[in-house]
Amino acid sequence: MLGSIAGISIIVGTVTLGFFTSRPQYLPLTHSFTHDNRTFKLEVATRPEELNKGLKYRSSLKSDRGMLFNLGKPYKKAAFWMYKVNFPLDIIFIHQGIVTRVVHNAIPCHHQPCPIYTAPIATHVLELPSGMAKLTNIKIWDKLTFSKQQLSSYSDKIQQYCFRIPVFLRL
């Protein structure tokens, strides 16, 4: 009897862990930046688990949104990939506010090995919907400035807090 309970507990635990690790993350829209008269609202990933998950498992990203990865320190040969990301992205590598590389239209990858995109050095990496870097004319040596954003409306506040509630608790 104890063996059956242990076996069921392992199966339930594995399924639950799989459910939570394959769910997309939605971080608060805390920053923004404007380039070529187009403003983007940004989620900022700073903790290791946020940096690791990034935009994985999401079905899309609005054209005025992005994710900024704060790497915490300069990384030589900074590397990103598109493993388990479901839509193409532009990947912009940034070192101390200066663009060091722009990858246009990085394609999703669902099976390893996946292409790895690198830059000579980066302290931050910005991911935008595919085509936005070209549309806003972001190129190497551009200076990008990120601003802490104030929540502009009640609906923005609701959206940010709603994403913190697990899906199975939202009715």
trRosetta pair geometry for C-beta under 8 A, 3 or more apart (Angstrom, degrees):
i j d omega theta_ij theta_ji phi_ij phi_ji
1 4 5.8 -53 -155 31 33 111
1 5 6.7 29 151 -15 65 105
2 5 5.7 -54 -150 37 35 111
2 6 6.3 36 152 -19 67 106
3 6 5.7 -54 -145 38 31 111
3 7 6.2 33 155 -21 65 106
4 7 5.6 -54 -147 36 30 112
4 8 6.3 27 156 -16 65 105
5 8 5.9 -54 -146 38 30 108
5 9 6.2 34 153 -22 64 107
6 9 5.6 -54 -147 36 30 114
6 10 6.5 32 154 -21 64 103
7 10 5.8 -53 -151 32 31 110
7 11 6.6 27 153 -15 64 105
8 11 5.7 -56 -149 38 34 111
8 12 6.1 30 155 -16 69 108
9 12 5.9 -56 -142 41 29 108
9 13 6.0 30 157 -19 64 111
10 13 5.8 -57 -144 40 26 112
10 14 6.2 27 157 -20 63 108
11 14 5.9 -56 -147 36 28 110
11 15 6.4 24 157 -15 64 107
12 15 5.9 -56 -146 39 30 109
12 16 6.1 29 155 -18 65 110
13 16 5.7 -56 -143 39 28 111
13 17 6.1 29 158 -18 65 108
14 17 5.8 -54 -144 38 28 110
14 18 6.3 30 155 -19 62 108
15 18 5.7 -56 -149 37 29 113
15 19 6.4 35 152 -24 64 104
16 19 5.6 -51 -150 31 31 114
16 20 6.6 19 157 -9 65 106
17 20 6.1 -61 -148 42 30 103
17 21 6.0 18 160 -11 67 114
18 21 6.1 -62 -137 43 26 103
18 22 6.0 5 169 -3 65 116
19 22 6.6 -76 -146 44 19 95
19 23 6.7 31 156 -40 60 105
20 23 5.8 -44 -149 10 33 118
22 57 5.8 150 176 -103 59 140
23 57 6.3 154 165 126 14 157
23 167 7.0 -154 -136 -8 131 125
24 53 7.8 139 -153 166 43 115
24 55 7.5 -1 -146 -168 106 45
24 56 6.8 -169 -112 93 69 56
24 57 4.1 -154 -69 94 75 99
24 58 4.3 94 -125 -71 146 71
24 59 8.0 -97 -39 -9 151 64
25 50 6.5 -154 133 -126 162 70
25 53 4.8 82 -3 116 129 141
25 54 7.8 123 47 70 116 12
25 56 7.9 47 11 54 90 82
26 43 7.2 -125 -169 -103 47 150
26 163 3.5 -95 93 -170 132 141
26 164 8.0 -117 81 -56 98 48
27 30 7.6 -58 140 -4 100 105
27 43 3.8 117 68 -167 102 113
27 44 6.6 -126 127 50 143 44
27 45 6.4 -164 -26 -75 160 67
27 50 6.4 57 -74 -144 135 125
27 67 7.5 96 38 -127 122 100
27 163 8.0 -91 -29 113 9 141
28 43 6.8 138 74 -124 30 80
28 160 4.5 45 -124 -155 84 119
28 163 8.0 178 -76 60 53 126
29 32 7.8 39 168 -66 97 86
29 41 4.5 9 -165 162 128 114
29 42 6.6 124 -150 67 71 28
29 43 6.0 -60 -92 -71 52 65
29 65 7.4 -85 -108 -128 118 100
29 149 6.5 -40 135 71 85 143
29 156 7.0 -87 57 -166 128 105
29 159 7.9 15 3 99 120 117
29 160 6.3 -115 20 -88 81 110
30 42 7.2 -56 59 90 61 77
30 43 7.3 71 15 -133 83 38
30 44 5.4 -66 57 12 116 114
30 148 6.4 -35 160 -145 83 74
30 149 6.2 161 166 41 27 91
31 41 7.8 143 87 -163 43 50
31 42 4.4 -31 79 66 89 113
31 44 5.5 69 7 -50 121 120
31 68 6.2 -36 69 23 138 145
31 146 4.9 14 176 175 131 109
31 147 6.3 151 -158 78 76 40
31 148 5.8 -52 -100 -104 74 39
31 149 5.7 155 -127 -8 15 97
32 39 5.8 13 176 -176 121 99
32 40 6.3 169 -154 85 71 49
32 41 5.2 -34 -98 -104 96 51
32 42 6.0 172 -92 8 35 90
32 146 7.2 156 76 -157 28 67
32 147 5.5 -25 62 63 79 93
32 149 4.5 83 -12 -72 104 123
33 39 7.3 179 93 -145 30 62
33 40 5.8 -7 58 54 74 96
33 42 6.8 31 3 -23 91 132
33 144 5.9 29 -173 -178 151 97
33 145 6.3 160 -132 84 102 49
33 146 4.8 -57 -67 -102 111 61
33 147 6.7 146 -86 12 56 78
34 37 7.1 4 179 -124 106 15
34 38 6.7 166 -151 79 68 34
34 39 4.4 -29 -93 -92 90 76
34 40 7.6 172 -85 15 41 67
35 38 6.3 -27 69 58 61 84
35 40 7.9 -7 19 1 94 108
35 136 4.6 77 100 164 103 126
35 137 7.4 -150 148 64 104 74
35 138 5.9 37 141 -76 157 95
35 142 7.4 55 -141 164 130 142
35 144 6.6 -36 -72 -117 127 90
36 135 7.8 -180 90 126 141 61
36 136 4.2 170 44 -162 124 67
36 137 4.9 117 -70 35 148 104
36 138 7.8 -116 -5 -50 121 67
38 64 7.6 -137 176 -118 92 84
38 132 7.7 -152 121 -161 148 94
38 135 7.1 34 -14 120 167 105
38 136 5.0 -109 46 -98 129 113
39 64 6.9 28 93 -160 66 108
40 64 5.7 -167 -117 -177 56 56
40 65 6.4 133 -165 -120 87 11
40 66 4.9 21 167 4 136 115
40 128 6.6 -70 -121 -114 157 112
40 132 7.5 77 -83 176 132 145
41 64 6.2 47 13 132 88 90
41 65 5.5 -31 69 -108 84 69
41 66 7.7 157 80 28 40 70
41 149 6.5 8 -132 -50 85 175
42 65 7.3 144 -91 -165 38 59
42 66 5.1 -28 -106 75 85 86
42 67 6.5 135 -160 -114 81 21
42 68 4.7 34 175 -11 138 107
42 126 7.7 -61 -121 -135 133 97
42 146 6.9 -51 39 -143 153 116
42 149 7.9 147 40 -9 77 130
43 65 7.5 30 -9 -177 92 103
43 66 7.6 -152 28 101 72 42
43 67 4.9 -24 67 -112 96 78
43 68 7.3 -179 84 26 45 70
44 67 7.6 161 -90 -163 24 62
44 68 4.9 -21 -109 70 74 100
44 69 7.9 161 -159 -89 56 20
44 70 6.0 28 -177 -16 102 112
45 50 3.8 -171 -148 138 88 105
45 51 5.0 145 142 -78 118 52
45 53 7.7 -162 -128 62 137 80
45 54 6.3 -64 -37 -98 168 58
45 67 6.1 30 -12 177 109 109
45 68 7.2 -176 24 88 71 47
45 69 5.0 -19 65 -111 109 67
45 70 6.9 -175 84 23 52 73
46 50 6.2 25 41 68 42 139
46 51 7.3 -20 170 -51 5 98
46 70 4.6 -5 -101 60 83 117
46 72 7.2 107 -161 -66 79 94
47 50 4.6 87 57 9 81 108
47 51 6.9 -152 89 -8 37 88
48 51 5.7 -56 -143 38 30 111
48 52 6.1 30 159 -20 65 109
49 52 5.7 -51 -143 37 31 113
49 53 6.3 20 161 -11 65 110
50 53 6.2 -62 -143 42 27 101
50 54 7.7 92 159 -65 54 41
51 54 6.9 12 -176 -59 31 83
51 69 5.7 91 -127 -150 84 107
51 71 7.4 98 -127 -106 139 56
53 56 5.3 -109 -170 36 61 113
53 57 7.9 -37 -169 17 96 111
54 67 6.2 133 -160 116 75 156
54 69 6.9 -25 -104 -79 101 120
54 85 7.3 -40 105 -83 117 112
54 127 7.0 73 -172 5 116 154
55 58 5.2 -64 -177 21 78 127
55 61 6.5 -30 -144 -65 136 130
55 67 5.7 -163 -55 4 102 148
55 85 5.4 49 94 -125 97 106
55 89 7.0 127 58 -71 155 146
55 127 6.1 -125 -13 108 135 152
56 83 7.4 -11 -105 100 114 67
56 84 4.3 29 -146 107 105 109
56 85 5.7 -83 -98 -75 51 62
57 84 6.2 -6 -51 157 67 107
57 86 7.0 43 -151 -21 13 116
58 61 6.5 64 121 -60 144 82
58 85 7.6 -4 44 -146 86 67
58 86 6.3 -148 81 34 51 112
58 87 7.5 -63 97 15 90 109
59 86 5.8 -44 -119 93 36 148
59 87 7.4 68 162 -32 34 119
60 86 7.8 -68 -56 93 44 110
60 87 5.7 69 -111 -31 52 159
61 65 5.4 -133 177 83 88 111
61 66 7.3 72 167 -94 135 40
61 67 7.9 -93 -129 -18 141 96
61 87 6.7 -162 9 73 91 137
61 89 7.6 44 28 -99 147 99
61 128 7.9 -169 118 -169 139 35
61 129 5.0 -164 87 -74 105 93
62 65 4.3 77 61 2 90 116
62 129 7.5 -112 104 -42 24 137
63 129 5.4 -80 -115 43 53 153
63 132 6.8 165 -164 -82 74 115
65 129 7.5 72 63 -29 72 105
66 126 5.9 20 158 -176 137 90
66 127 5.9 172 -164 86 86 53
66 128 4.4 -33 -103 -93 121 69
66 129 7.5 -113 -86 -11 79 66
66 132 7.6 -140 -75 92 118 160
67 126 7.5 164 85 -153 46 49
67 127 4.9 0 55 53 91 104
68 124 6.0 -13 -174 -171 93 117
68 125 7.6 158 -158 81 47 44
68 126 5.3 -15 -105 -103 72 77
68 146 6.4 63 -111 -114 166 152
69 80 8.0 158 26 -94 160 128
69 124 6.2 152 79 -161 61 59
69 125 4.3 -2 51 55 117 90
69 126 7.5 -150 20 -69 75 32
69 127 7.4 55 -18 -10 104 99
70 123 7.7 -9 -154 149 60 77
70 124 5.8 -20 -105 -106 50 90
71 74 7.7 81 93 -107 128 15
71 75 5.6 -93 164 -9 152 117
71 78 6.9 -78 -87 -126 163 127
71 122 6.4 100 -2 115 151 89
71 123 5.6 -150 50 -171 108 37
71 124 6.3 -149 3 -82 91 34
71 125 7.0 74 -45 -6 109 91
72 123 7.9 -146 55 -163 21 77
73 123 6.9 -98 146 -126 14 85
74 95 6.3 48 -124 -141 101 103
74 96 7.8 -19 -83 -37 109 94
74 121 5.6 -2 -171 -173 106 107
74 122 7.2 154 -147 79 62 25
74 123 5.2 -44 -87 -75 61 87
75 78 4.2 101 91 -84 113 88
75 121 6.8 164 82 -150 44 57
75 122 5.7 -20 56 61 91 75
75 123 7.6 150 10 -87 74 38
76 120 6.9 -35 -150 167 71 54
76 121 5.3 -27 -103 -95 56 82
77 118 5.4 -18 -165 -165 66 129
77 119 7.7 162 -140 72 22 42
77 120 7.2 -19 -71 -143 47 28
77 121 7.9 0 -16 -78 34 48
78 93 5.8 151 78 -140 129 124
78 118 6.4 149 77 -153 47 67
78 119 5.1 -11 57 52 100 93
78 121 6.6 80 -11 -162 107 21
78 122 3.7 -60 13 35 163 114
78 125 6.8 -170 150 -63 134 116
79 116 5.1 -2 -166 178 115 111
79 117 6.9 145 -153 75 60 44
79 118 4.7 -24 -94 -94 77 86
80 91 5.6 -166 78 -156 143 147
80 93 7.9 -165 1 -78 120 98
80 106 8.0 -11 108 -150 109 171
80 116 7.4 151 75 -160 30 64
80 117 5.2 -25 66 64 82 98
80 118 7.9 165 20 -82 62 41
80 125 5.8 144 -53 -170 141 162
81 109 6.7 -55 166 45 99 140
81 114 4.7 104 -178 103 125 123
81 115 6.6 165 -133 87 90 50
81 116 5.1 -47 -77 -105 104 63
81 117 6.8 156 -88 14 46 79
82 85 4.5 -88 -167 41 75 121
82 89 7.0 177 -110 30 110 108
82 106 5.2 178 -58 143 130 108
82 107 6.4 165 80 92 167 38
82 108 5.4 -142 151 -125 122 32
82 109 4.6 111 86 11 92 96
82 114 6.0 -151 56 180 71 134
82 115 7.2 19 20 60 104 88
83 109 5.3 -46 -89 87 49 105
83 110 7.8 119 -153 -108 55 20
83 112 6.6 10 -115 -76 123 88
83 114 4.8 -149 -70 -3 85 159
84 109 7.7 -34 -16 84 36 66
84 110 6.6 83 -90 -119 47 58
85 89 6.6 -50 156 -10 149 123
85 108 5.2 -140 90 -118 74 82
85 109 7.3 39 41 33 84 67
86 108 5.6 27 -141 -117 17 147
87 108 6.3 39 -22 -55 9 120
87 129 7.5 -24 127 -134 125 80
87 130 7.3 -132 150 -6 87 112
88 105 5.1 -2 175 -155 135 64
88 106 6.2 160 -157 73 74 46
88 107 5.3 -29 -101 -105 98 48
88 108 6.5 -96 -67 -25 54 77
88 129 8.0 69 92 -171 71 57
88 130 3.7 25 109 -55 105 143
89 105 7.9 144 71 -129 25 22
89 106 5.2 -23 66 55 77 101
89 127 4.8 -9 -180 -166 141 100
89 128 6.6 136 -165 68 83 37
89 129 6.7 -81 -119 -123 63 22
89 130 5.8 -104 -94 -59 12 75
90 102 6.8 -9 -178 -172 103 90
90 103 6.6 166 -161 86 52 61
90 104 5.6 -11 -117 -120 94 48
90 105 6.8 0 -80 -39 71 39
90 106 7.1 141 -107 5 21 90
90 127 7.2 153 76 -154 52 50
90 128 4.7 -17 58 64 104 92
90 129 7.2 21 11 90 93 27
90 130 5.8 134 -36 -117 77 40
90 131 7.0 -140 -41 18 120 23
90 132 5.6 -139 22 54 137 82
90 133 3.8 -171 178 -11 153 116
90 134 7.5 -158 -97 -9 144 76
90 138 7.7 117 147 60 141 130
91 102 7.6 156 83 -159 52 42
91 103 4.1 5 54 51 97 114
91 106 5.2 27 -10 -14 113 143
91 117 5.5 107 75 102 151 154
91 125 6.4 -11 -170 -175 90 108
91 126 7.6 150 -160 79 42 51
91 127 5.7 -14 -104 -101 67 77
92 99 5.9 -55 -173 -129 103 106
92 101 7.5 177 -151 91 42 53
92 102 5.3 -5 -109 -110 77 75
92 103 7.7 -145 -66 28 38 68
92 125 6.9 153 79 -163 51 56
92 126 4.2 -15 62 61 107 100
92 127 7.6 -171 22 -75 75 30
92 128 7.0 28 -5 2 114 107
92 133 6.0 165 -66 -103 112 126
92 138 5.9 -38 -107 141 140 144
92 144 7.6 83 138 -31 140 159
93 99 7.1 101 77 -161 55 61
93 100 4.8 -62 106 64 103 95
93 101 4.3 24 37 49 119 90
93 102 7.7 -138 24 -67 73 36
93 103 7.9 64 -17 -10 95 96
93 119 3.3 -155 104 -30 171 161
93 121 8.0 141 154 88 121 34
93 122 4.2 -92 -170 -86 96 132
93 124 7.9 149 -163 88 44 53
93 125 5.5 -22 -105 -108 59 83
94 97 6.5 1 177 -121 112 9
94 98 6.6 148 -158 70 71 32
94 99 5.7 -41 -99 -96 74 48
94 100 6.6 161 -110 6 18 87
94 122 6.0 74 56 -145 38 90
94 123 6.6 -64 104 56 76 75
94 124 4.3 -20 69 71 112 96
94 125 6.9 180 20 -87 83 30
94 126 6.3 50 -16 -10 124 103
94 144 6.0 -75 -117 46 138 125
95 98 5.7 -29 68 63 74 87
95 100 5.0 50 -2 -39 107 129
95 119 7.8 -164 -37 130 105 129
95 121 4.7 42 -89 110 146 96
95 122 5.3 -110 -68 -110 80 34
95 123 5.3 102 -133 -1 51 89
95 124 7.8 -177 -80 29 27 72
96 123 5.8 78 -48 10 53 141
97 143 5.4 17 145 -155 102 81
97 144 6.0 -160 -164 60 63 60
97 145 6.5 20 -145 -83 115 60
98 141 6.3 -17 -170 -141 103 36
98 142 7.3 156 -152 79 56 37
98 143 5.8 -33 -94 -97 66 65
98 144 7.8 161 -96 16 17 76
99 102 6.3 10 178 -53 127 95
99 138 6.3 159 -91 174 159 93
99 139 6.6 144 90 107 148 27
99 140 5.4 -138 110 -120 100 33
99 141 6.4 -43 63 20 88 19
99 142 4.6 26 10 50 126 84
99 143 7.8 -129 -5 -71 81 20
99 144 6.4 81 -52 -16 92 111
100 119 4.6 100 103 177 112 125
100 120 5.7 -123 174 47 126 89
100 121 5.9 -148 -124 63 169 66
100 122 5.9 -138 41 -78 134 80
100 140 6.6 26 -161 -135 17 90
101 117 7.8 -179 124 166 134 98
101 118 7.6 55 48 113 170 41
101 119 3.8 -153 17 -108 128 102
101 120 7.3 139 -37 7 115 74
101 122 7.9 -72 29 -66 99 117
101 140 6.5 11 -92 -92 32 104
102 133 5.3 160 -164 175 123 148
102 138 5.9 154 -105 112 139 96
102 139 6.3 -82 -4 -123 145 38
102 140 6.5 -126 -3 -50 97 71
103 106 5.0 41 131 -57 122 108
103 117 4.7 -16 -72 -153 160 146
104 130 7.5 86 -179 -152 63 78
104 131 7.8 68 -161 -82 95 35
104 133 6.0 -132 -98 67 81 125
104 134 6.1 53 -125 -44 128 108
105 130 4.7 64 -106 -149 66 115
105 131 7.1 49 -72 -52 92 63
106 115 7.5 -148 -152 85 92 122
106 117 6.0 -65 -107 -39 133 148
106 130 7.6 -148 37 -94 55 100
107 115 7.9 69 52 29 88 129
109 112 7.6 74 149 -85 117 45
109 114 3.5 111 131 -123 161 114
109 115 6.8 -173 -63 24 144 74
111 114 7.7 153 85 -65 37 85
119 122 5.0 75 74 -41 131 114
122 125 5.8 44 162 -65 147 83
126 144 7.2 -81 -23 133 154 167
128 132 4.0 -104 143 70 128 136
128 133 6.1 144 59 -47 131 79
129 132 5.2 91 65 -24 75 121
131 134 5.8 -61 -159 44 49 109
131 135 5.7 51 147 -26 78 111
132 135 5.3 -54 -137 40 34 115
132 136 5.9 11 168 0 69 111
132 138 8.0 26 122 7 72 124
133 136 6.5 -68 -142 51 22 93
133 138 4.3 -81 -153 53 78 114
134 137 7.3 27 -175 -76 31 38
134 138 7.9 -69 -51 37 23 77
138 142 5.7 -122 -152 45 63 158
138 144 7.4 20 -133 -75 114 120
139 142 5.5 110 59 -28 58 113
149 152 7.8 -52 169 -35 103 93
151 156 4.8 180 -161 103 87 121
151 157 5.0 73 171 -69 150 84
151 160 7.1 -93 -108 1 125 144
152 156 5.5 83 48 -2 72 153
153 156 4.9 106 56 2 74 99
153 157 7.3 -136 101 -2 45 86
154 157 5.6 -56 -154 36 37 112
154 158 6.3 37 151 -20 69 105
155 158 5.6 -50 -144 37 35 113
155 159 6.2 39 155 -23 65 104
156 159 5.8 -53 -147 34 30 112
156 160 6.5 27 156 -19 63 106
157 160 6.0 -57 -150 35 30 109
157 161 6.5 13 159 -6 65 110
158 161 6.3 -68 -148 45 28 100
158 162 5.8 35 156 -31 67 112
159 162 5.7 -53 -142 30 26 116
159 163 6.9 27 161 -22 60 103
160 163 6.4 -58 -161 26 28 108
160 164 7.7 27 146 -20 58 103
161 164 5.7 -50 -162 23 46 115
161 165 7.6 46 147 -22 67 97
162 165 6.1 -54 -165 23 42 110
162 170 7.2 64 -171 -108 89 130
165 169 5.3 -115 173 84 97 115
165 170 5.4 115 110 -64 120 92
166 169 4.8 80 67 9 85 106
166 170 7.5 -154 95 -14 43 85
167 170 5.9 -56 -151 26 36 110
